[in-house]
Amino acid sequence: MQKRGLQLDSFSDNPMEEDSLSVEVGSDALRFYKIGLEVGREGITNCSTGVSLSINPSEIELGQVIGHGSSGVVFAGRHVPTNTLLALKSINIYERDRRKQLENDLKALDEFSSPYLVSYYGAFFGDGVVKVAMELMDLGSSRKIISVLAGRQEPVLPEEILYALSFPILKGLQYLHTEKHMIHRDIKPDNVLINSKGEIKLSDFGICRELANSAAFCNSFVGTITYMSPERIMKTSYAYPGDIWSVGLVLIELIRGVFPYPRPGTFIEMVENLMNSQPPQLPNNGLYSIELVDFISRCMQIDPENRATINELLAHPWVRKYEGSSIDLLGWLRGVLM
């Protein structure tokens, strides 16, 4: 009789564990029963169709650490036969939260295709670690733009550049919301990535799990929570408008160079900031166009029912104002990031 691998998770009636995965680890493969995918030493196999997406680890040249994502360490790499530069996310499969993010990455690889989302090329397993091969966004994230521009007088970012940075974010969300009926759940500057071609893409999409309902857990995720909508933080309801709120915060931070709320040290401080102040807006003082002020206002509504949808934002006069314009985003990025 064939020996079964280590069974890590099982489904539970406990609502705190309702998103648990059933995962089996063998000596040379990791199987996700929920999504029907198996990650082996040379790629991924769809268990229902038998279709494989092969990637040979011996053909990948591993480089230096370039970051730490929500699910693990990220290395630079190169696929030697094609000379394709890669980002390789290394995920420890013995940590439950890491496996959940891995499931999202595998689903993205299997199901998603958009020029506004970071591409996934494949994954392979070995020694308790899965390495996910992704498109390398070699200029980092929009967080770097904010850091470089911090301290400059307002407006620190020209509106046409803000448009060129934000349009791909909006299009990526439109793909997720309208075609995949999915919420991103983690829109923040760190997940808006940039490459040396001048392309802007969303990463870490599809985090399908709400954060655990405990202050101790939340304190360790303050960096992510600061971009969450009021309804998500207060655990009332959460849907597409939550992403819209996060977009508004990211754009305000990009154009002003600072986060619009006081930076909290704890989850409780963040909730107090949110509950005791009006939502951030751009001042209507002549520094910003009327269209941009209104665009931000449509994002930053406390009541999610009053926020614009992603399609309404893409049809907004501020977006229409720049459609078809020749904007040298790459030249601007070279002056700031290169």
GILIN-V884208 format. One record per residue. N is the residue number from 1. RES is the residue in three letters. SS is DSSP state (H for helix, E for strand, - for the rest). PHI is phi in degrees with one decimal (999 if undefined). PSI is psi in whole degrees, -180 to 180 (none if undefined). Layout:
n=N res=RES ss=SS phi=PHI psi=PSI
n=N res=RES ss=SS phi=PHI psi=PSI
This chain:
n=1 res=MET ss=- phi=999 psi=137
n=2 res=GLN ss=- phi=-70.3 psi=134
n=3 res=LYS ss=- phi=-77.9 psi=130
n=4 res=ARG ss=- phi=-78.1 psi=152
n=5 res=GLY ss=- phi=-78.6 psi=-179
n=6 res=LEU ss=E phi=-69.0 psi=124
n=7 res=GLN ss=E phi=-90.5 psi=112
n=8 res=LEU ss=- phi=-86.7 psi=-43
n=9 res=ASP ss=- phi=-131.2 psi=157
n=10 res=SER ss=- phi=-142.3 psi=162
n=11 res=PHE ss=- phi=-72.7 psi=149
n=12 res=SER ss=- phi=-135.3 psi=151
n=13 res=ASP ss=- phi=-80.3 psi=-12
n=14 res=ASN ss=- phi=-67.4 psi=122
n=15 res=PRO ss=H phi=-60.0 psi=-26
n=16 res=MET ss=H phi=-71.0 psi=-14
n=17 res=GLU ss=H phi=-119.6 psi=19
n=18 res=GLU ss=- phi=-66.2 psi=-19
n=19 res=ASP ss=- phi=-96.2 psi=10
n=20 res=SER ss=- phi=-58.9 psi=148
n=21 res=LEU ss=- phi=-103.1 psi=154
n=22 res=SER ss=- phi=-100.6 psi=112
n=23 res=VAL ss=E phi=-127.6 psi=133
n=24 res=GLU ss=E phi=-119.2 psi=129
n=25 res=VAL ss=E phi=-107.9 psi=120
n=26 res=GLY ss=- phi=-103.1 psi=-174
n=27 res=SER ss=- phi=-70.1 psi=-27
n=28 res=ASP ss=- phi=-136.8 psi=17
n=29 res=ALA ss=E phi=-157.5 psi=154
n=30 res=LEU ss=E phi=-123.9 psi=120
n=31 res=ARG ss=E phi=-112.5 psi=128
n=32 res=PHE ss=E phi=-102.4 psi=106
n=33 res=TYR ss=- phi=-69.3 psi=-35
n=34 res=LYS ss=- phi=-62.8 psi=-40
n=35 res=ILE ss=- phi=-105.2 psi=-1
n=36 res=GLY ss=- phi=69.0 psi=34
n=37 res=LEU ss=E phi=-124.2 psi=146
n=38 res=GLU ss=E phi=-123.6 psi=130
n=39 res=VAL ss=E phi=-106.2 psi=118
n=40 res=GLY ss=E phi=-111.9 psi=-170
n=41 res=ARG ss=- phi=-71.5 psi=-17
n=42 res=GLU ss=- phi=-130.0 psi=30
n=43 res=GLY ss=E phi=133.1 psi=-164
n=44 res=ILE ss=E phi=-115.4 psi=141
n=45 res=THR ss=E phi=-125.3 psi=133
n=46 res=ASN ss=E phi=-79.6 psi=116
n=47 res=CYS ss=- phi=-66.9 psi=-26
n=48 res=SER ss=- phi=-86.2 psi=-34
n=49 res=THR ss=- phi=-102.8 psi=-19
n=50 res=GLY ss=- phi=79.2 psi=0
n=51 res=VAL ss=- phi=-72.6 psi=133
n=52 res=SER ss=E phi=-113.1 psi=147
n=53 res=LEU ss=E phi=-118.7 psi=99
n=54 res=SER ss=E phi=-85.9 psi=145
n=55 res=ILE ss=- phi=-150.0 psi=122
n=56 res=ASN ss=- phi=-93.4 psi=114
n=57 res=PRO ss=H phi=-57.8 psi=-29
n=58 res=SER ss=H phi=-68.9 psi=-16
n=59 res=GLU ss=H phi=-93.3 psi=3
n=60 res=ILE ss=E phi=-108.6 psi=128
n=61 res=GLU ss=E phi=-97.1 psi=117
n=62 res=LEU ss=E phi=-87.7 psi=131
n=63 res=GLY ss=E phi=-105.7 psi=-151
n=64 res=GLN ss=E phi=-83.4 psi=164
n=65 res=VAL ss=E phi=-68.8 psi=130
n=66 res=ILE ss=E phi=-115.5 psi=-4
n=67 res=GLY ss=E phi=173.0 psi=175
n=68 res=HIS ss=E phi=-128.0 psi=109
n=69 res=GLY ss=- phi=-85.1 psi=-175
n=70 res=SER ss=- phi=-67.8 psi=-16
n=71 res=SER ss=- phi=-123.0 psi=-1
n=72 res=GLY ss=- phi=163.7 psi=-177
n=73 res=VAL ss=E phi=-74.7 psi=142
n=74 res=VAL ss=E phi=-115.5 psi=127
n=75 res=PHE ss=E phi=-109.2 psi=151
n=76 res=ALA ss=E phi=-78.1 psi=152
n=77 res=GLY ss=E phi=-157.9 psi=175
n=78 res=ARG ss=E phi=-145.1 psi=132
n=79 res=HIS ss=E phi=-84.4 psi=106
n=80 res=VAL ss=- phi=-59.8 psi=-47
n=81 res=PRO ss=- phi=-59.8 psi=-34
n=82 res=THR ss=- phi=-106.3 psi=-4
n=83 res=ASN ss=- phi=57.4 psi=32
n=84 res=THR ss=E phi=-87.3 psi=126
n=85 res=LEU ss=E phi=-77.4 psi=140
n=86 res=LEU ss=E phi=-131.3 psi=160
n=87 res=ALA ss=E phi=-111.3 psi=129
n=88 res=LEU ss=E phi=-114.5 psi=111
n=89 res=LYS ss=E phi=-88.8 psi=122
n=90 res=SER ss=E phi=-99.6 psi=120
n=91 res=ILE ss=E phi=-120.6 psi=123
n=92 res=ASN ss=E phi=-77.4 psi=114
n=93 res=ILE ss=- phi=-79.9 psi=-4
n=94 res=TYR ss=- phi=-88.5 psi=2
n=95 res=GLU ss=- phi=-107.5 psi=124
n=96 res=ARG ss=H phi=-56.2 psi=-49
n=97 res=ASP ss=H phi=-63.6 psi=-35
n=98 res=ARG ss=H phi=-66.7 psi=-38
n=99 res=ARG ss=H phi=-66.5 psi=-35
n=100 res=LYS ss=H phi=-63.5 psi=-45
n=101 res=GLN ss=H phi=-64.8 psi=-36
n=102 res=LEU ss=H phi=-61.8 psi=-41
n=103 res=GLU ss=H phi=-58.5 psi=-43
n=104 res=ASN ss=H phi=-62.8 psi=-42
n=105 res=ASP ss=H phi=-61.4 psi=-43
n=106 res=LEU ss=H phi=-67.6 psi=-39
n=107 res=LYS ss=H phi=-63.7 psi=-40
n=108 res=ALA ss=H phi=-62.5 psi=-43
n=109 res=LEU ss=H phi=-61.8 psi=-39
n=110 res=ASP ss=H phi=-81.7 psi=-29
n=111 res=GLU ss=H phi=-120.7 psi=-26
n=112 res=PHE ss=- phi=-101.5 psi=143
n=113 res=SER ss=- phi=-152.7 psi=108
n=114 res=SER ss=- phi=-153.8 psi=139
n=115 res=PRO ss=- phi=-68.3 psi=-7
n=116 res=TYR ss=- phi=-104.1 psi=5
n=117 res=LEU ss=E phi=-121.0 psi=143
n=118 res=VAL ss=- phi=-59.8 psi=132
n=119 res=SER ss=- phi=-79.7 psi=145
n=120 res=TYR ss=E phi=-110.0 psi=132
n=121 res=TYR ss=E phi=-101.9 psi=-27
n=122 res=GLY ss=E phi=163.6 psi=-178
n=123 res=ALA ss=E phi=-156.9 psi=154
n=124 res=PHE ss=E phi=-146.1 psi=159
n=125 res=PHE ss=E phi=-120.6 psi=145
n=126 res=GLY ss=E phi=-180.0 psi=137
n=127 res=ASP ss=- phi=56.5 psi=41
n=128 res=GLY ss=- phi=77.1 psi=9
n=129 res=VAL ss=E phi=-129.7 psi=138
n=130 res=VAL ss=E phi=-106.8 psi=131
n=131 res=LYS ss=E phi=-106.5 psi=123
n=132 res=VAL ss=E phi=-102.6 psi=122
n=133 res=ALA ss=E phi=-90.6 psi=124
n=134 res=MET ss=E phi=-128.7 psi=166
n=135 res=GLU ss=E phi=-60.4 psi=133
n=136 res=LEU ss=- phi=-84.0 psi=120
n=137 res=MET ss=- phi=-101.0 psi=92
n=138 res=ASP ss=- phi=-75.9 psi=-9
n=139 res=LEU ss=- phi=-97.2 psi=4
n=140 res=GLY ss=E phi=83.9 psi=-150
n=141 res=SER ss=E phi=-110.7 psi=171
n=142 res=SER ss=H phi=-67.1 psi=-13
n=143 res=ARG ss=H phi=-58.1 psi=-34
n=144 res=LYS ss=H phi=-66.4 psi=-37
n=145 res=ILE ss=H phi=-61.5 psi=-46
n=146 res=ILE ss=H phi=-60.7 psi=-42
n=147 res=SER ss=H phi=-63.5 psi=-43
n=148 res=VAL ss=H phi=-67.4 psi=-39
n=149 res=LEU ss=H phi=-84.9 psi=-10
n=150 res=ALA ss=- phi=-58.1 psi=135
n=151 res=GLY ss=- phi=96.0 psi=-12
n=152 res=ARG ss=- phi=-79.2 psi=158
n=153 res=GLN ss=- phi=-71.7 psi=151
n=154 res=GLU ss=- phi=-73.4 psi=150
n=155 res=PRO ss=- phi=-78.2 psi=132
n=156 res=VAL ss=- phi=-82.4 psi=-13
n=157 res=LEU ss=- phi=-129.9 psi=121
n=158 res=PRO ss=- phi=-58.8 psi=144
n=159 res=GLU ss=H phi=-61.1 psi=-37
n=160 res=GLU ss=H phi=-66.8 psi=-32
n=161 res=ILE ss=H phi=-72.2 psi=-40
n=162 res=LEU ss=H phi=-58.3 psi=-42
n=163 res=TYR ss=H phi=-60.4 psi=-47
n=164 res=ALA ss=H phi=-63.7 psi=-31
n=165 res=LEU ss=H phi=-77.4 psi=-36
n=166 res=SER ss=H phi=-85.4 psi=-28
n=167 res=PHE ss=H phi=-57.9 psi=-46
n=168 res=PRO ss=H phi=-63.0 psi=-32
n=169 res=ILE ss=H phi=-62.0 psi=-46
n=170 res=LEU ss=H phi=-63.5 psi=-42
n=171 res=LYS ss=H phi=-67.8 psi=-38
n=172 res=GLY ss=H phi=-62.7 psi=-42
n=173 res=LEU ss=H phi=-68.2 psi=-36
n=174 res=GLN ss=H phi=-60.0 psi=-41
n=175 res=TYR ss=H phi=-61.3 psi=-47
n=176 res=LEU ss=H phi=-66.8 psi=-45
n=177 res=HIS ss=H phi=-72.6 psi=-44
n=178 res=THR ss=H phi=-97.4 psi=-30
n=179 res=GLU ss=H phi=-96.5 psi=-38
n=180 res=LYS ss=- phi=-104.1 psi=-7
n=181 res=HIS ss=- phi=51.4 psi=48
n=182 res=MET ss=- phi=-126.7 psi=148
n=183 res=ILE ss=- phi=-100.7 psi=137
n=184 res=HIS ss=- phi=-69.7 psi=-50
n=185 res=ARG ss=- phi=77.2 psi=-5
n=186 res=ASP ss=- phi=-146.4 psi=46
n=187 res=ILE ss=- phi=-72.9 psi=120
n=188 res=LYS ss=- phi=-160.5 psi=164
n=189 res=PRO ss=H phi=-55.7 psi=-34
n=190 res=ASP ss=H phi=-66.0 psi=-21
n=191 res=ASN ss=H phi=-103.4 psi=11
n=192 res=VAL ss=E phi=-106.9 psi=103
n=193 res=LEU ss=E phi=-102.2 psi=156
n=194 res=ILE ss=E phi=-134.1 psi=142
n=195 res=ASN ss=- phi=-121.8 psi=173
n=196 res=SER ss=- phi=-75.8 psi=2
n=197 res=LYS ss=- phi=-88.8 psi=-6
n=198 res=GLY ss=- phi=86.8 psi=16
n=199 res=GLU ss=- phi=-89.7 psi=142
n=200 res=ILE ss=E phi=-116.1 psi=129
n=201 res=LYS ss=E phi=-141.6 psi=150
n=202 res=LEU ss=E phi=-84.8 psi=144
n=203 res=SER ss=- phi=-127.6 psi=176
n=204 res=ASP ss=- phi=49.8 psi=43
n=205 res=PHE ss=- phi=-85.1 psi=153
n=206 res=GLY ss=- phi=84.3 psi=32
n=207 res=ILE ss=- phi=-77.2 psi=99
n=208 res=CYS ss=- phi=-90.5 psi=14
n=209 res=ARG ss=- phi=-121.9 psi=128
n=210 res=GLU ss=- phi=-69.7 psi=150
n=211 res=LEU ss=- phi=-67.3 psi=146
n=212 res=ALA ss=- phi=-57.4 psi=146
n=213 res=ASN ss=- phi=-85.5 psi=66
n=214 res=SER ss=- phi=-148.4 psi=140
n=215 res=ALA ss=H phi=-61.8 psi=-37
n=216 res=ALA ss=H phi=-62.2 psi=-43
n=217 res=PHE ss=H phi=-66.8 psi=-44
n=218 res=CYS ss=H phi=-64.4 psi=-34
n=219 res=ASN ss=H phi=-58.4 psi=-31
n=220 res=SER ss=- phi=-80.3 psi=-5
n=221 res=PHE ss=- phi=-122.7 psi=27
n=222 res=VAL ss=H phi=-57.2 psi=-38
n=223 res=GLY ss=H phi=-59.8 psi=-37
n=224 res=THR ss=H phi=-81.2 psi=-41
n=225 res=ILE ss=H phi=-63.2 psi=-30
n=226 res=THR ss=- phi=-59.5 psi=-21
n=227 res=TYR ss=- phi=-99.1 psi=3
n=228 res=MET ss=- phi=-78.8 psi=152
n=229 res=SER ss=- phi=-74.0 psi=158
n=230 res=PRO ss=H phi=-56.0 psi=-41
n=231 res=GLU ss=H phi=-67.4 psi=-32
n=232 res=ARG ss=H phi=-73.4 psi=-41
n=233 res=ILE ss=H phi=-62.8 psi=-41
n=234 res=MET ss=- phi=-85.3 psi=1
n=235 res=LYS ss=- phi=60.4 psi=39
n=236 res=THR ss=- phi=-91.0 psi=-67
n=237 res=SER ss=- phi=-149.6 psi=162
n=238 res=TYR ss=- phi=-152.0 psi=125
n=239 res=ALA ss=- phi=-149.7 psi=-158
n=240 res=TYR ss=H phi=-53.0 psi=-38
n=241 res=PRO ss=H phi=-58.0 psi=-23
n=242 res=GLY ss=H phi=-61.0 psi=-38
n=243 res=ASP ss=H phi=-66.2 psi=-35
n=244 res=ILE ss=H phi=-65.6 psi=-42
n=245 res=TRP ss=H phi=-57.2 psi=-46
n=246 res=SER ss=H phi=-62.8 psi=-40
n=247 res=VAL ss=H phi=-59.6 psi=-45
n=248 res=GLY ss=H phi=-58.3 psi=-44
n=249 res=LEU ss=H phi=-62.8 psi=-43
n=250 res=VAL ss=H phi=-62.6 psi=-43
n=251 res=LEU ss=H phi=-67.9 psi=-40
n=252 res=ILE ss=H phi=-61.3 psi=-43
n=253 res=GLU ss=H phi=-65.9 psi=-37
n=254 res=LEU ss=H phi=-64.8 psi=-46
n=255 res=ILE ss=H phi=-78.0 psi=-27
n=256 res=ARG ss=H phi=-99.9 psi=-20
n=257 res=GLY ss=- phi=84.1 psi=0
n=258 res=VAL ss=- phi=-139.6 psi=151
n=259 res=PHE ss=- phi=-69.6 psi=135
n=260 res=PRO ss=- phi=-72.9 psi=-17
n=261 res=TYR ss=- phi=-103.1 psi=155
n=262 res=PRO ss=- phi=-58.7 psi=136
n=263 res=ARG ss=- phi=-68.2 psi=120
n=264 res=PRO ss=- phi=-80.2 psi=150
n=265 res=GLY ss=- phi=-92.8 psi=-24
n=266 res=THR ss=- phi=-137.4 psi=168
n=267 res=PHE ss=H phi=-61.4 psi=-42
n=268 res=ILE ss=H phi=-62.3 psi=-42
n=269 res=GLU ss=H phi=-61.4 psi=-40
n=270 res=MET ss=H phi=-64.9 psi=-43
n=271 res=VAL ss=H phi=-62.6 psi=-42
n=272 res=GLU ss=H phi=-62.6 psi=-42
n=273 res=ASN ss=H phi=-58.1 psi=-44
n=274 res=LEU ss=H phi=-69.2 psi=-42
n=275 res=MET ss=H phi=-78.9 psi=-24
n=276 res=ASN ss=- phi=-104.7 psi=13
n=277 res=SER ss=- phi=-142.9 psi=158
n=278 res=GLN ss=- phi=-74.0 psi=153
n=279 res=PRO ss=- phi=-61.5 psi=142
n=280 res=PRO ss=- phi=-64.3 psi=144
n=281 res=GLN ss=- phi=-138.1 psi=168
n=282 res=LEU ss=- phi=-89.6 psi=135
n=283 res=PRO ss=- phi=-68.8 psi=142
n=284 res=ASN ss=- phi=-89.5 psi=69
n=285 res=ASN ss=- phi=-119.9 psi=14
n=286 res=GLY ss=- phi=93.2 psi=-14
n=287 res=LEU ss=- phi=-73.8 psi=-27
n=288 res=TYR ss=- phi=-125.1 psi=152
n=289 res=SER ss=- phi=-67.2 psi=154
n=290 res=ILE ss=H phi=-59.1 psi=-37
n=291 res=GLU ss=H phi=-64.2 psi=-42
n=292 res=LEU ss=H phi=-68.0 psi=-42
n=293 res=VAL ss=H phi=-57.7 psi=-43
n=294 res=ASP ss=H phi=-69.3 psi=-39
n=295 res=PHE ss=H phi=-57.8 psi=-48
n=296 res=ILE ss=H phi=-63.7 psi=-41
n=297 res=SER ss=H phi=-60.5 psi=-37
n=298 res=ARG ss=H phi=-67.0 psi=-24
n=299 res=CYS ss=H phi=-83.6 psi=-38
n=300 res=MET ss=- phi=-98.2 psi=59
n=301 res=GLN ss=- phi=-105.9 psi=130
n=302 res=ILE ss=- phi=-59.1 psi=-45
n=303 res=ASP ss=- phi=-78.0 psi=117
n=304 res=PRO ss=H phi=-60.5 psi=-25
n=305 res=GLU ss=H phi=-66.7 psi=-22
n=306 res=ASN ss=H phi=-91.9 psi=-6
n=307 res=ARG ss=- phi=-78.2 psi=152
n=308 res=ALA ss=- phi=-69.4 psi=152
n=309 res=THR ss=- phi=-81.3 psi=169
n=310 res=ILE ss=H phi=-63.4 psi=-37
n=311 res=ASN ss=H phi=-68.8 psi=-36
n=312 res=GLU ss=H phi=-66.6 psi=-37
n=313 res=LEU ss=H phi=-65.3 psi=-41
n=314 res=LEU ss=H phi=-68.8 psi=-21
n=315 res=ALA ss=- phi=-98.4 psi=4
n=316 res=HIS ss=- phi=-68.2 psi=147
n=317 res=PRO ss=H phi=-54.5 psi=-32
n=318 res=TRP ss=H phi=-65.4 psi=-39
n=319 res=VAL ss=H phi=-71.5 psi=-44
n=320 res=ARG ss=H phi=-60.9 psi=-31
n=321 res=LYS ss=H phi=-58.6 psi=-34
n=322 res=TYR ss=H phi=-106.4 psi=-3
n=323 res=GLU ss=- phi=-60.0 psi=132
n=324 res=GLY ss=- phi=82.2 psi=-3
n=325 res=SER ss=- phi=-74.0 psi=150
n=326 res=SER ss=- phi=-92.6 psi=102
n=327 res=ILE ss=- phi=-114.9 psi=123
n=328 res=ASP ss=- phi=-85.8 psi=72
n=329 res=LEU ss=H phi=-63.9 psi=-42
n=330 res=LEU ss=H phi=-61.7 psi=-42
n=331 res=GLY ss=H phi=-61.7 psi=-41
n=332 res=TRP ss=H phi=-65.7 psi=-43
n=333 res=LEU ss=H phi=-61.5 psi=-39
n=334 res=ARG ss=H phi=-61.1 psi=-38
n=335 res=GLY ss=H phi=-72.4 psi=-22
n=336 res=VAL ss=H phi=-103.0 psi=-42
n=337 res=LEU ss=H phi=-107.2 psi=-18
n=338 res=MET ss=- phi=-104.6 psi=none
